């Protein structure tokens, strides 16, 4: 069988569904999403769901700021709050990172982002019980917080369907179709059926390189292991901001049930995995390191215990920033390599892709430069690095 659609999106995770909704919102409803399993069943469900704008790259900060607005108005737009909780977001740094903190805050304020410095007294008020002596400065985003990537993806998908988008689950794509001139004109499914399209959008995260290789496109994305640990302090944690602890190189989020989700912010020695074959449990050394760091940051936990752990994978590029734009073969558009930023920028990713496809490569997103995310930057040696990186934290900030 052969089916046709104007736009075929390969990947029914958060980014693919955000793109589908954004295209439909602009009136392009001849869209088909193909998901190999069930919607948001890949790395979307492993996201820690942090919403922040604290970046050293203006385009990424601006995309996150756009995301904050969409998440805040999610009930109005989608009839679904996407589980967003505006608990705030704080970056705390040691003496070695005061200068980049000041530069990043100034850059974000110049973009109109609501961020400012707070002192130790205010931080102690926002999060009682934190050991603060090794922090030199804090930047606070009162409109940041936590969401749920799975729920966001499902809200995008439900809204896209209402507008006429077709979504097929349990429909794995075996390969991309390419004609003699090199143009991608559709996909072949594992059952042998074909779907022809004017444009194929590849939004498959760490699985993108395999499909790209079939049409001669080397997509520089690897699956970097991300281990997360859940800890019960002994009493439920009250509502507190998300903390990016760049003194201890960890991040700490309060879960809805009062537990703490602890993740790693030290990317000096990344571990790469097969996204289809890996242990879904944090290893003992990581758990031990997390316990040590958290015990330093929260020394008065009444009865701490580990409740669980799990593992996901960041789809990382060499500069830890996404690829969003045309592939070097006609008919194929890439939206991959989100490198841990994907949830918070997903509303902007959807709009950016829709704008670029429908408006000749441009976008109306404020302060976002589409060329920042071009595929060719790797070959050109013009990588998208933070203007003001933090010592020890790699390119995640």
PyMOL commands that set and color helices and strands:
alter all, ss='L'
color gray80, all
select helices_A, chain A and resi 14-25+43-46+58-72+74-78+95-110+120-126+149-162+205-213+284-297+342-358+370-373+377-380
alter helices_A, ss='H'
color red, helices_A
select strands_A, chain A and resi 2-10+31-34+50-51+89-93+116-118+137-141+145-146+166-168+173-178+184-189+194-202+222-232+242-245+250-254+260-264+305-316+323-326+332-336
alter strands_A, ss='S'
color yellow, strands_A
deselect
rebuild
show_as cartoon
